[in-house]
Amino acid sequence: MATLDEFKAQLIGGGARPNQFRVTITPPSGIVIGLDVRRTSFLIKATKLPQQLIGEIPLKFRGRTVYMAGDRDEFEAWNTTIINDTDFMVRNAIERWMNGINDLENNTGVINSADYQTDATVEQLDRDDTVLKTYIFRGLWPQQLGEIELNHDTANEIETFECTWRYQHFVASGVNF
């Protein structure tokens, strides 16, 4: 029977902690949005590492189904929860970004995807800020900017908002680079 000491010896570094992470979003090259990359890294309160799914091809053979690996399914959108400070820096930057893609008033925007798509990096950190794992989202752009609820009953809270990002694909350290 395994002992507690044997279990602890197998849990390298005491286990990865979900609150130890850093997100870096690079502003797009074709739209001036005024995003302070360093401050944004501090204000992103929550996110998730991406899910992966490989489709399946079911083949019928003599009354049984045999499953073969198919293609990768579409990547799900990536979500972040962002703390809002009083200068609305991150929110204003995302609104400018979205407006550069499709202007609220004129329904115009940049044409070349390279002008509005960029990369974002999520780093899982150890307790001493050593990078354990890195995911780079390629071809990223804001798809949906969430609402901010205003309510007299929330006197002891700081505003947060959600942003849903669409990306083309991601690469992961230890796998792709």
C-alpha positions as CSV (number, residue, x, y, z in Angstrom):
1,M,0.0,0.0,0.0
2,A,1.3,3.5,-0.9
3,T,2.2,5.8,2.0
4,L,1.5,9.5,2.4
5,D,5.3,10.1,2.0
6,E,5.4,8.2,-1.3
7,F,2.4,10.2,-2.6
8,K,4.1,13.5,-1.6
9,A,7.3,12.4,-3.3
10,Q,5.5,11.9,-6.6
11,L,3.8,15.4,-6.5
12,I,6.5,17.4,-8.1
13,G,6.9,20.9,-6.6
14,G,3.9,20.4,-4.4
15,G,1.5,20.6,-7.5
16,A,0.7,23.4,-9.9
17,R,-1.4,26.2,-8.4
18,P,-4.3,27.7,-10.4
19,N,-3.7,31.2,-9.0
20,Q,-0.1,31.4,-10.3
21,F,-0.4,32.6,-13.9
22,R,0.4,35.5,-16.2
23,V,-1.4,36.6,-19.3
24,T,0.3,38.8,-21.9
25,I,-1.8,40.3,-24.7
26,T,0.2,42.0,-27.5
27,P,-1.7,44.9,-29.1
28,P,-2.5,44.4,-32.8
29,S,-0.2,46.1,-35.3
30,G,-2.8,47.8,-37.5
31,I,-5.0,49.5,-34.8
32,V,-3.8,51.9,-32.1
33,I,-5.6,50.8,-29.0
34,G,-3.5,52.2,-26.1
35,L,-3.1,48.9,-24.2
36,D,-0.5,48.9,-21.5
37,V,0.8,45.3,-21.8
38,R,2.3,45.1,-18.3
39,R,-0.7,46.6,-16.5
40,T,-3.0,44.3,-18.4
41,S,-1.1,41.3,-17.2
42,F,-1.9,42.3,-13.6
43,L,-5.5,43.1,-14.3
44,I,-6.5,39.8,-15.9
45,K,-8.0,38.0,-12.9
46,A,-9.0,34.7,-14.4
47,T,-8.8,32.6,-17.5
48,K,-8.5,28.9,-18.5
49,L,-5.8,26.9,-20.3
50,P,-7.3,25.6,-23.6
51,Q,-9.2,22.4,-24.0
52,Q,-8.2,20.1,-26.8
53,L,-10.4,17.6,-28.6
54,I,-9.6,15.3,-31.5
55,G,-12.7,14.1,-33.4
56,E,-13.5,10.5,-34.0
57,I,-14.4,8.5,-37.0
58,P,-16.7,5.6,-36.2
59,L,-16.3,2.5,-38.4
60,K,-18.8,-0.3,-38.3
61,F,-17.3,-3.8,-38.6
62,R,-19.2,-7.1,-38.1
63,G,-21.6,-5.7,-35.5
64,R,-19.0,-3.6,-33.6
65,T,-17.9,0.0,-33.8
66,V,-14.2,0.7,-34.1
67,Y,-13.2,4.3,-33.4
68,M,-10.3,5.9,-35.3
69,A,-8.8,9.3,-34.6
70,G,-10.1,12.1,-36.8
71,D,-9.2,15.7,-37.2
72,R,-8.9,18.2,-34.3
73,D,-12.2,19.9,-33.6
74,E,-12.6,23.6,-33.8
75,F,-10.9,25.5,-31.0
76,E,-13.3,26.9,-28.4
77,A,-13.2,30.6,-27.8
78,W,-10.9,31.8,-25.0
79,N,-12.3,33.7,-22.0
80,T,-10.8,36.1,-19.6
81,T,-12.1,38.0,-16.5
82,I,-10.6,41.4,-16.2
83,I,-10.5,43.8,-13.2
84,N,-11.6,47.3,-14.2
85,D,-9.6,50.2,-12.8
86,T,-10.8,53.8,-12.7
87,D,-9.2,54.8,-16.0
88,F,-10.8,51.9,-17.9
89,M,-7.5,51.4,-19.6
90,V,-8.1,47.7,-20.6
91,R,-11.8,48.1,-21.4
92,N,-11.1,51.2,-23.5
93,A,-8.3,49.4,-25.4
94,I,-10.6,46.5,-26.2
95,E,-13.4,48.8,-27.3
96,R,-10.9,50.6,-29.6
97,W,-9.7,47.3,-30.9
98,M,-13.3,46.1,-31.7
99,N,-14.2,49.5,-33.2
100,G,-11.1,49.2,-35.5
101,I,-12.4,45.9,-36.7
102,N,-15.9,47.2,-37.2
103,D,-16.7,50.8,-36.4
104,L,-19.9,51.3,-34.3
105,E,-21.0,54.3,-36.3
106,N,-19.8,53.7,-39.9
107,N,-19.7,49.9,-40.1
108,T,-16.2,50.1,-41.5
109,G,-12.8,48.8,-40.3
110,V,-9.5,47.3,-41.2
111,I,-9.5,44.8,-44.0
112,N,-6.3,42.8,-43.5
113,S,-6.6,40.3,-40.7
114,A,-2.9,40.9,-39.8
115,D,-3.9,44.4,-38.8
116,Y,-6.3,43.3,-36.1
117,Q,-5.1,39.8,-35.1
118,T,-2.3,39.3,-32.6
119,D,-0.9,36.8,-30.2
120,A,-1.6,36.3,-26.5
121,T,0.5,34.2,-24.1
122,V,-0.7,32.4,-20.9
123,E,2.1,31.3,-18.6
124,Q,1.5,28.9,-15.7
125,L,3.9,29.9,-13.0
126,D,5.5,28.2,-10.1
127,R,5.3,29.9,-6.7
128,D,8.7,31.6,-7.4
129,D,7.5,32.9,-10.8
130,T,9.3,30.2,-12.8
131,V,7.4,29.5,-16.0
132,L,6.1,25.9,-15.9
133,K,4.1,25.8,-19.1
134,T,3.3,28.3,-21.9
135,Y,0.4,28.6,-24.3
136,I,0.5,31.1,-27.2
137,F,-2.8,31.9,-28.8
138,R,-2.1,32.8,-32.4
139,G,-4.3,35.1,-34.5
140,L,-6.2,36.4,-31.5
141,W,-8.9,39.2,-31.6
142,P,-11.7,40.2,-29.2
143,Q,-15.0,38.6,-30.2
144,Q,-17.3,39.6,-27.3
145,L,-16.8,42.3,-24.6
146,G,-19.0,41.5,-21.6
147,E,-21.2,43.9,-19.7
148,I,-20.3,45.6,-16.4
149,E,-23.1,45.5,-14.0
150,L,-23.8,48.7,-12.1
151,N,-25.7,48.2,-8.8
152,H,-26.0,50.1,-5.5
153,D,-25.8,46.8,-3.6
154,T,-22.2,46.1,-4.6
155,A,-20.5,48.7,-2.4
156,N,-17.6,46.5,-1.4
157,E,-16.6,45.1,-4.8
158,I,-14.3,46.1,-7.7
159,E,-15.8,45.9,-11.2
160,T,-14.8,43.1,-13.4
161,F,-15.8,42.2,-17.0
162,E,-15.5,39.3,-19.3
163,C,-13.8,39.3,-22.7
164,T,-14.2,36.4,-25.1
165,W,-11.4,36.0,-27.6
166,R,-11.4,34.2,-30.9
167,Y,-8.0,32.8,-32.1
168,Q,-6.8,30.7,-35.0
169,H,-4.8,28.1,-33.1
170,F,-2.5,27.7,-30.1
171,V,0.9,26.3,-29.5
172,A,2.1,24.8,-26.2
173,S,5.5,24.6,-24.6
174,G,6.8,21.0,-24.4
175,V,4.7,20.2,-27.4
176,N,5.3,22.7,-30.2
177,F,8.4,24.7,-29.2
